[in-house]
Amino acid sequence: MPETDRVFWKAITQSRQSAIPTNKRTLKIRTLPIHGLAGAKPRAPDARGPEPAASVRSHRGLWTGLLLGIVLAATRAEAQQAASADLALRAQRAATVLTNHQQAQGYWLTYYTDKTRFERPRPEMNTFVTSVIVDLVNPVARAAGLEKSLQRARNHLAGQIEEGGLVRYHGRPDAPTIGTLGCRITPDADDTALVWRIAPGVHKELLPHALATIRQYRTSDGLYRTWLAPRGSFECIDPGEDPNPADVAIQMHVLLLLAQADPPAARALCRALGRAIAEDRIWVYYQAAPLIPILRQEDLRRAGCALGLPSSRLQTAVPGQEVWAAAGQMLQRLLGAHRGASGPASTSVDVRDLLQRLSRDDFSSLLQTPPLLYHNDFTASVPRFYWSVDFGYALWLRLYFENASRG
């Protein structure tokens, strides 16, 4: 039986077992004898005289209150079990939709708009969103029943590594999606680092070539630029004031690769990123969309770079994105609690409330306002904002299963 089915039926079973008993054989409430009630053992005459009526009423009120408390507690437990079963169903729904949205070649589509509203979106194929979905879901893939789906995505990503070891945002220049869902674009450090860490494929001998190229675009202050080509060779790029910036999330993704392939270089990058983390100049593609940097904090910590984001970077002014920033921070607190970190933790009730909010009416709010993952350089000539419904389902699933694992 798939793991998702086991999670679902376990929740259903627990819900049924917690139901309030409705017959005398299963409902046994032991009470102390109360004078004057049927079945109570007679007591010897009291020299002090009969018990005052007020005292009897007080005893009766006490037991009535106790019985009511028991019933209410059982009702709350039943309601919690029912809610758990309902969330299990919604988790199955989210996993099914994520699988169904995956294209035959293994990628998920991204949508872009020219405003900070999810209106008249246009689709594209890129390697970035598929990579971050795989990264996000991978720790709970088995529980969610998504292992085969993620393997298809990895196979697709591995196929995007070119002869020189580099990867392009829109994939290989000879891909059938070029011209319809993307363009022949210059290779970049971000997608190269992501794909090599997540889906290195069989040609491991190409990694040193990719790392050597990435190093050529290291800045004097120890950060790494976006595009892996000289300015005169740019293709399909609308550059801003800095035509080849060193962006905050790109540093994070390069660092995660270097932590595996070149630990000394990763430590040097961690120090450089720490010095620049609060500077506007490195918040190029995430100035209005901080979700990806928020989600990378625990990944960086595991890689040996405990780097917290400035509080001002944990918020967004884009309408409807507050809930996604909150979801990202909630997941980080959950992961921190798993490793025993001190500080405020998200309660299971808080997580369930957010999950129910996001999945209400068959995930209608997610479909109307999906996560805004990044945007182009605000100093470029054409505004672009990039959204992913499927990343929203992925984040929901990760939150659900991480919370469920807490017991």
N, C-alpha and C positions, 0 to 999 in steps of 0.2 A: 504494500500500500504506500502511495507517495506520502512524503512527510507532511505536505499541506493537508491531506485527508486525515492523517493521524491527529494533527493539531485541531482540526475542525471537529472530528467526532469526539475527541477528548473533552473539548469545551461543551459540546452538546450533552454528553454523558454527565459531566459535572453539574450542568444546569438542571438536568432531570433529578439527580440525586439530592440536590439542595432544595427541591420543592417542599412546601409545607405539608406535613402528613395530614390526611383527611379522614383517618379511621382510628378507632381506639387502640387497635393493636400496634400501630406505629407511633402514636402520639401518647407518650407516657410522661405526665408532669407530676412529680412527687410534691405534695404540699403538706404542710403541718396542719394538724387538726385545729379547727376554729370552733369555739363554743357556739352552739346553736345551729351549726350546719349539719345537713344530713350525713350520716356515716361517721361523725366525730365520736370519739370515745367519751362516755359520760365522766364527769369529774366530781370529786367529793364536794359537798357543800363548803363554801368558803365562809369562814367566820366573819369576813369583812363584808359579806353580803354580795348580791349579784353585781356583775361587771357593768359599769355605767354604759348606757346606750352610745354615748360619744366614743367610748373606747372601741366598742364593737364596730361602729362605722369606720373608725380609723383603721382597724385591722382589715376590714373588707376593702377599703380604699387602697391599702398597701398591696394586698394581693392582686387586686384588679390592675394596679399600675405595673406590678411585676409581670403579670401575664401579658399585658399590652406591650411591654418592652420586649418580651420574648418573641411575640408575633411580629413586631416591627423589625427586630433584628433579623429574623428569618426571611422576612419580605425583602429587606435590603440585600441579604446574601443572594436570594433568588434573582433579584434584579441585576446584581453584579454578574452572576453567572450567565444570565440571558444576554447582557451586554457583551460579555466575552465571546459567547457563541456568535453573536451578530458580527463582531469584529473579525472573527475567524472566517466567516462567509465573505466579508469585504476583502480580506487578505487574498482569498482564492480568486475573487473577482479582479483585484489589482494585478495579480500574477498572470491571470489569463489575458487580460488586456495588454499587458506588457509583451507577452509572447506573440499575441496576434498583431501588434503594431510593428513587430520586427520584420524588416524586409527580407525577401528570399535570400539576398546576398549576405545577410547577417547584421546589417546596420539599422539604426533607428534614425528617422528623419528629425531635423531641426526646423523651426519656423522663425522667420525674421519679419520685423515690421520697421517702419520708419519713425514710430512714436513709441512712448512708454505705455502704450495700451495694446492689448492683444486683439487688434482689429485688422481685418484683411491680411492675415499672415500668409507668407509665401514659403514653400518648403525648399530645403536644400539638404544635401548629404555632406556630412563632414566627419572626420575621424575623431574630433574632440569629444562630441557628446556621446558617441558610442563608447569611447574609452572611459569617460567618467561614470557612465551608467554601470559598466562592468565593475569598475572599482568600488562603487557604492554598494552594489548588490552582492558582490562576491562573498563577503563574510556570512551572509544568510542564504546563499543560493540553494543549498541543499534543503533547508527548512521550507523555503518558498517554492521548491520544485522547479527551479530555473537553471539548473546546471547545464542542461543541453542547450538552452538558449544562450547562455553566456559563452559556451564553447563555440557556437556558431559565430558569435560576435568576435571572439578572439581569432578565429580562423580568418575572418574578413580583415581584421586589423593587421594581422601578420602579413597578409598579402599586399598591404600598402607600403611596406618597406622596400625602398628602391635600391638599385645596385650600389649606390654610394652610402647606403645605410640611413638615408634621411626619409622623412615622412612629410607629406603635405596636408594642409587642412582639408582640402577637398579630395584627397586621395590621389592615386596614380594619375598622371596626365593622360594616359590612354584608356582610362575607365569609361564605361558606357554612360556614366552619369555626367561626364564633362559636357558642358553645353546646355544641359537641361536642369541639373540639380547642383551645378558647381562649375568652376572654371579652372584652367591650368594656372595654379598659384605657386608662388615661391615656397620652397620648404621652410619649416620653422622649427625653433627649438622646443616649443611647447608640445606639439603633436609628436615630434620625434621622441622626446623623453617619455611621454605617456605610453606610446605604443611599445617601445623597447622594454619598459617595465612590466606592462600588462600582458603583452602578446608578442614575445620576442621571435617566435617562429623557429625555423630550423637553421637559418643562416646566421649563427652566432658570430661568425667571423667578421660580420659587417659592423658590429657594435663599436670596436675601436675606431673605425673610420668615422662613424657618427659622432662619437665623443670628441675626436680631434677637430671636427668641423665646428661643433658647439663651442669648443674652447677658443676658436679663432674670433668669436663674437662676444668674448668676455670684456666687460668695461674696465676702466682703470680703478673703479671702486669695488670691483669683485662681483658684479652682477652680470647677468647674461641677457643679450639682446634677443628680440623676437625672430627676425628674419635671418636665414642662413645663406645670404647672398649679398653682394655689394649693391648699393643703391641703384646703380645703372642697370642691374639685371632683374629688378623687381618685375613680377608679373601679377596682374589681377589684384593689385594692392592700391588702396586709397590712403596714402600716408598722411599723418598729421604733422604738427610742427616738428616733432622729433620723428623722422621717418623710420627709425628702427629702435623703439623704446625697450627698456628693461622693465617688464610688468611684474607686479607682485605675485600673481598666481603662476606665471611662467617660472619664476624663481623657485616656487614651491615644488613644481613638477620636475624641474631639472634637479633640484636637491634630492628628491625621492629616488630618482634614478642614480645619482651619484652616490647616495648612501649604500647602494648595492655594488656599483661598479668602480667607484673611486672614493672611499670614505674620507681621506684627507681633503679632497676637493669639496666634499659635502660639508665638512666642518667649516671650511673657509667661507663657503657660501652662506652658511647659517649665520656666521658672524657679520658678514656684509649685509645680509637681509635684516638682521636685527638692528643694525645702525640706520637703515633706510625705511623701516616698516611704516613709520608715521608720515613719511613725506608724500605729498600729492603726486610727485613726478612718477612714482612707480605704480600708482593706482590708475592705470591707463584704461584697461578694459573692464574694470570692476568697481569703478567709482560709484556708480548707482546700483550695482548688483553684487553685493558682497557674499552671496551664498557659497560660492565655491571656496573662497579663502576661509570662510567660517568652518566649512566642512573639513578643511585640510589640517586644522590645528592638532587633532589627535594623531593623524598620520605623521605629521612632522615630529611630534613628541616620540612616537615609536621609532622614528628614524634617528633619534638622538638630538633633535633640535626643538627644544621646548620654547616655542615662540608664540606668545600671546598677541592677539590683535588689539590695537587701541580701541577703547570703547566706542569712539566716534565712528569706527569702521564696522561695527556690528549692527548698524541700523541702515535703513533705506528710506528714501523719501518717495519712492515709486508706489503709487496707490495699489493696494492688493498684495504687495510683496512682503508686508510685515509678517504675515503668517509663515512665509517660507523662511525668512530669517530666524523667526522664533523656532521653527522646526529644526533648522540647522543647529542652533544653539542647544536645543533640547537633546538632540542626538549626541552632541559633544559632552554634555553633562552626564548622559547615560554611559557613554564609553569611559568617561573619567571615573564614574562610580564603579564600573567593572574592575578597574585597576586599583581601586581603593584611594582615589584622590580625595583630598579634603576640599571643602567649599560647598556651595549650594548644589543640591542634587534635584533632578526632576523626579517627582513622585509618579508612581504608576497611574494614579488618578489623573494627574496633569497630562500625561502622555495619552491616556485613553480619551480624555476630553478633546485633545487636539486631533487625534486620529478620527474620532467620530465627526468632528467639525469638518475636516477635509474630505471625508468620504460620504457625507450626507447626500441623499438624493442621487445615488450612483456616481459620486465624485463630481457633482455638477460644478462646484466652485473651482476644482482643479482644471476642468475643461474650459471654464470661462477665463480664469486667471492662472495660468500655469507658472512655474518658476521662470523668472528672468535670470538667465545664467551669466550673460556678459553682453557687452556692447562694443562697438568700434570706438576708436579714438575720438573723443568729442571735438578735437581740433581738426578732424578730417572734413572733407567737403560734403559727404553724404552720411546722414545718421543711420545707424543700423542697431537694432535691439534683437537679441536672440533668445528664443524661448523653447522649452521642451516639456510637453505634456508627459512624455515617458519618464523623464527624470523625476517628475512629480510623483508618479506611481512608484518609482524606484526608492525615493526617499521615504515615502509612506511605508513601504514594505520593510525597509531597514529599521525604521522606528518601531514598527509593530513587533518584529521578531526580536530585536534587541530588548524591548520592554518585556516581552513574553519570557525571555531567558532569565529574567530576574526572579521569576517564580511568583 
